[in-house]
Amino acid sequence: MDKNNKVIYGVFTDPDVTLAAVKALRREGVRIKEVYCPFPVHGLDEAMGYKPTNISVSAFVFGATGCSLAALMIWYMNIHDWPMNIGGKPSFSFAENFPAFVPVLFESTVLLAAHGMIATFYFVTKLFPGFPGRNPDKRSTDDRFVMEIDLSEQSLSEDDIKRLLQKYGASEINHP
């Protein structure tokens, strides 16, 4: 059989068995391409060898951008372009009226941080609306855990990998 572009899917029914199988298969030298789960499994990202995410850095950058743009908008509208003396409160500087500007600054920070993180998540994971799904088995959105193994990246034979999947608890082994 040709190993190029051939994929095996191990289907599991339990999250704990799936996590243990990922750890055991990686110890055996099997490279796991992806694990599709119906819900997050604690510890699976570490078991797969994924690095910690940097989404917090992007959240900070987007939040700082939102706060800066809101401060610029407030300064331009209330101090530079159309200063008004309302109720005896002078609008000669940003610092004198800062307490009144805090809600706008906060809300703009949260708005840009939230929308920026969503856009970053879609960009990094390639899950834009309208893109075709990459889910190999629809049951992985309900009650099954599907492990995807690309045979072209393996040093073990297909039969060895099938045997290891069965040994570590796969209820099914599928080919596309």
Long-range contacts (C-beta under 8 A, 24 or more apart in sequence): 1-158, 3-151, 3-152, 3-154, 3-158, 4-152, 5-152, 6-150, 6-151, 6-152, 6-158, 6-175, 7-33, 7-136, 7-148, 7-149, 7-150, 7-151, 7-175, 7-176, 8-148, 8-149, 8-151, 8-158, 8-161, 8-162, 8-165, 8-173, 8-174, 8-175, 9-136, 9-137, 9-146, 9-147, 9-148, 9-149, 9-172, 9-173, 9-174, 9-175, 9-176, 10-146, 10-147, 10-149, 10-165, 10-170, 10-172, 10-173, 11-137, 11-139, 11-144, 11-145, 11-146, 11-147, 11-170, 11-171, 11-172, 11-173, 11-174, 12-144, 12-145, 12-146, 12-147, 12-169, 12-170, 12-171, 13-143, 13-144, 13-145, 13-171, 14-145, 14-169, 15-39, 15-41, 15-145, 17-168, 17-169, 18-44, 18-145, 18-147, 18-169, 19-43, 19-44, 19-47, 20-168, 20-169, 21-147, 21-165, 21-168, 21-169, 21-170, 22-47, 22-48, 22-147, 23-47, 24-164, 24-168, 25-147, 25-149, 25-164, 25-165, 25-168, 28-156, 28-164, 29-155, 29-156, 30-149, 30-154, 30-156, 30-161, 30-164, 31-149, 31-150, 31-153, 31-154, 32-147, 32-148, 32-149, 33-148, 33-149, 33-150, 33-153, 34-147, 34-148, 35-145, 35-146, 35-147, 35-148, 36-135, 36-136, 36-137, 36-140, 36-145, 36-146, 36-148, 37-140, 37-145, 38-140, 38-141, 38-142, 38-143, 38-144, 38-145, 41-145, 55-117, 55-120, 55-121, 58-116, 58-117, 58-120, 59-113, 59-116, 59-117, 60-113, 61-116, 62-112, 62-113, 62-115, 62-116, 62-117, 62-120, 63-109, 63-110, 63-112, 63-113, 63-116, 64-109, 65-112, 65-116, 66-108, 66-109, 66-110, 66-111, 66-112, 66-113, 66-116, 67-105, 67-108, 67-109, 69-108, 69-112, 70-104, 70-105, 70-107, 70-108, 70-109, 71-101, 71-105, 73-108, 74-101, 74-104, 74-105, 136-176, 137-174
